[in-house]
Amino acid sequence: MDPVRLENPYVSLEPLQLAHIEPLERAAADGDLWKLWFTSVPAPGRMTDYVEAALRGQEEGRMSPWAIRENASGEIVGSTRYYDIVNDPSRLAIGYTWYARRWQRSHVNTASKHLLLSNAFQNVGAVAVEFHTDAYNQDSQRAIEKLGARREGVLRAHKRRPDGSLRDTVCYSILATEWPDVDKWLELRLARLAPPQT
């Protein structure tokens, strides 16, 4: 599934390209995000490897990655992707998401997730969208729950973190039957969070 450009008044999700490496390096440097041992944000000098790995996943049909641009500022502020893509029944996960520190807890996450969920349910035809996060990443869990996703459980000793340690993965999902209500909730939330349009 090749990523397509997705946009709303607040953010644009641009299909990831090598040209995004430098602006993503700058975004990751805002807050030294790679120092958070439970995330997968690349350290300085490793963004090329990160982007190339995402593009390989796209070529193999396993991922659809994007760079996130905040429209008012024009800045590339982070990255996200679909992964664990399954065709029958149509399911996918949203993850590998990170933002420059100054854009965390802003309208950017809600606006980006709304685009990704809308595309998954309305264009891709997904029956379910999943979210996975490290059990230690409390901020991520709260953000996922604010989207309206339901917690399904914990996969213990599920994956390796960048430092080689084993992580427990907390799993959430939204079903297609739940999407209309989640859609309305996210639109209301975005109206409260987003800066006024000029």
C-alpha positions as CSV (number, residue, x, y, z in Angstrom):
1,M,0.0,0.0,0.0
2,D,1.7,3.1,-1.2
3,P,1.1,6.2,1.0
4,V,-0.8,9.0,-0.5
5,R,-0.7,12.7,0.6
6,L,-3.2,13.3,3.3
7,E,-4.1,16.8,4.6
8,N,-6.5,18.9,6.5
9,P,-6.3,22.6,7.6
10,Y,-3.8,21.7,10.4
11,V,-1.3,19.2,9.1
12,S,-0.2,17.5,5.9
13,L,1.1,14.0,5.8
14,E,3.6,13.7,3.0
15,P,4.7,10.3,1.7
16,L,8.2,9.8,3.3
17,Q,11.1,10.5,1.0
18,L,14.9,10.8,1.3
19,A,14.4,14.6,1.0
20,H,12.8,14.5,4.5
21,I,15.9,13.3,6.2
22,E,17.3,16.8,7.2
23,P,14.0,18.3,8.4
24,L,13.3,15.1,10.4
25,E,16.8,15.4,12.0
26,R,15.9,18.9,13.1
27,A,12.6,17.8,14.5
28,A,14.2,14.9,16.5
29,A,16.8,17.3,17.9
30,D,14.0,19.3,19.5
31,G,13.9,17.6,22.9
32,D,16.7,15.0,22.2
33,L,14.0,12.5,21.5
34,W,16.4,9.6,20.9
35,K,17.3,9.7,24.6
36,L,13.9,8.2,25.5
37,W,14.9,4.6,25.7
38,F,11.3,3.3,25.1
39,T,10.9,5.1,21.7
40,S,12.4,4.4,18.3
41,V,13.4,7.9,17.4
42,P,16.8,7.7,15.7
43,A,19.9,9.3,17.3
44,P,21.8,12.1,15.4
45,G,23.3,10.8,12.2
46,R,20.9,7.8,12.1
47,M,18.0,9.4,10.3
48,T,19.1,8.2,6.9
49,D,19.0,4.6,8.2
50,Y,15.6,5.2,9.7
51,V,14.1,6.6,6.5
52,E,15.7,4.0,4.3
53,A,14.4,1.2,6.5
54,A,10.9,2.7,6.4
55,L,11.1,2.9,2.6
56,R,12.2,-0.7,2.4
57,G,9.2,-1.6,4.4
58,Q,7.0,0.3,2.0
59,E,8.6,-1.5,-1.0
60,E,7.9,-4.9,0.7
61,G,4.3,-3.9,1.4
62,R,4.7,-3.9,5.1
63,M,4.5,-0.2,5.8
64,S,3.3,3.1,4.6
65,P,5.4,5.9,6.1
66,W,4.8,9.7,6.2
67,A,6.5,12.9,7.3
68,I,4.2,15.2,9.2
69,R,4.1,18.9,8.3
70,E,2.4,21.4,10.5
71,N,0.7,23.7,8.1
72,A,0.7,27.1,9.9
73,S,4.4,27.0,10.5
74,G,5.4,25.0,7.4
75,E,7.7,22.9,9.5
76,I,8.3,19.1,9.3
77,V,7.5,18.2,12.9
78,G,7.7,14.4,13.0
79,S,6.9,11.1,11.3
80,T,4.3,8.3,11.4
81,R,3.3,5.2,9.5
82,Y,0.9,2.3,8.9
83,Y,2.5,-1.1,9.6
84,D,1.5,-4.7,10.2
85,I,-0.7,-4.4,7.1
86,V,-3.0,-7.4,6.6
87,N,-5.3,-7.7,3.6
88,D,-8.0,-10.3,4.7
89,P,-9.5,-9.1,6.9
90,S,-8.2,-5.7,6.2
91,R,-6.3,-4.5,9.3
92,L,-3.3,-2.3,10.0
93,A,-1.5,-0.6,12.9
94,I,-0.6,3.1,13.2
95,G,2.7,3.7,14.9
96,Y,6.3,4.7,14.7
97,T,4.9,8.1,15.6
98,W,6.9,10.9,17.1
99,Y,6.9,14.7,17.1
100,A,9.4,17.4,18.0
101,R,9.0,18.3,21.6
102,R,7.4,21.7,21.0
103,W,4.5,20.1,19.1
104,Q,3.8,17.4,21.6
105,R,0.4,17.8,23.4
106,S,-0.7,20.1,20.7
107,H,-3.3,19.8,17.9
108,V,-0.7,17.9,15.7
109,N,-1.3,14.4,17.1
110,T,-5.1,14.6,16.9
111,A,-5.0,16.1,13.4
112,S,-2.6,13.5,12.2
113,K,-4.4,10.5,13.7
114,H,-7.7,11.8,12.4
115,L,-6.3,11.8,8.8
116,L,-4.8,8.3,9.2
117,L,-7.9,6.8,10.7
118,S,-10.2,8.5,8.1
119,N,-8.1,7.1,5.3
120,A,-7.9,3.6,6.9
121,F,-11.6,3.2,7.4
122,Q,-13.0,5.2,4.5
123,N,-10.5,4.5,1.7
124,V,-8.5,1.4,2.6
125,G,-11.6,-0.4,4.0
126,A,-9.9,-1.5,7.3
127,V,-12.1,-3.5,9.7
128,A,-9.8,-2.5,12.6
129,V,-6.9,-0.2,13.3
130,E,-4.4,-1.1,16.0
131,F,-2.0,0.9,18.2
132,H,0.9,-0.6,20.1
133,T,3.1,1.1,22.6
134,D,5.7,0.3,25.2
135,A,4.2,-0.4,28.7
136,Y,6.6,2.3,30.1
137,N,5.4,4.9,27.6
138,Q,2.6,6.4,29.7
139,D,2.4,9.5,27.6
140,S,1.7,7.4,24.5
141,Q,-0.9,5.3,26.2
142,R,-2.8,8.4,27.4
143,A,-2.6,9.9,23.9
144,I,-4.0,6.7,22.3
145,E,-6.8,6.5,24.9
146,K,-7.7,10.1,24.1
147,L,-8.3,9.1,20.5
148,G,-11.1,6.8,21.6
149,A,-9.1,3.5,21.1
150,R,-9.9,0.6,23.5
151,R,-7.2,-1.2,25.4
152,E,-7.1,-4.9,24.5
153,G,-4.2,-6.2,26.6
154,V,-0.5,-6.5,27.0
155,L,1.9,-8.7,25.1
156,R,4.7,-9.5,27.5
157,A,8.3,-9.7,26.4
158,H,7.0,-8.9,22.9
159,K,9.7,-6.8,21.2
160,R,13.2,-5.5,21.6
161,R,13.8,-1.9,22.3
162,P,16.6,0.0,20.5
163,D,18.9,-0.7,23.5
164,G,18.2,-4.5,23.2
165,S,16.0,-4.8,26.3
166,L,12.7,-6.6,26.0
167,R,9.5,-4.6,26.2
168,D,5.9,-5.3,27.1
169,T,3.6,-4.0,24.4
170,V,0.2,-2.5,25.3
171,C,-2.3,-3.1,22.5
172,Y,-5.3,-0.9,21.6
173,S,-7.7,-0.9,18.7
174,I,-10.6,0.9,17.0
175,L,-13.1,-1.1,14.9
176,A,-14.8,0.1,11.8
177,T,-18.1,-0.1,13.6
178,E,-16.8,2.3,16.2
179,W,-15.3,4.8,13.7
180,P,-18.4,7.1,13.2
181,D,-18.5,7.9,16.9
182,V,-14.7,8.2,17.2
183,D,-14.7,10.5,14.1
184,K,-17.2,12.8,15.8
185,W,-15.2,12.8,19.0
186,L,-11.9,13.6,17.2
187,E,-13.5,16.5,15.3
188,L,-14.8,18.0,18.6
189,R,-11.4,17.5,20.2
190,L,-9.6,19.0,17.3
191,A,-11.9,22.1,17.4
192,R,-10.8,22.6,21.0
193,L,-7.1,22.0,20.5
194,A,-6.3,23.6,17.2
195,P,-5.3,27.2,16.8
196,P,-7.9,29.4,15.0
197,Q,-7.7,29.4,11.2
198,T,-6.7,32.7,9.6
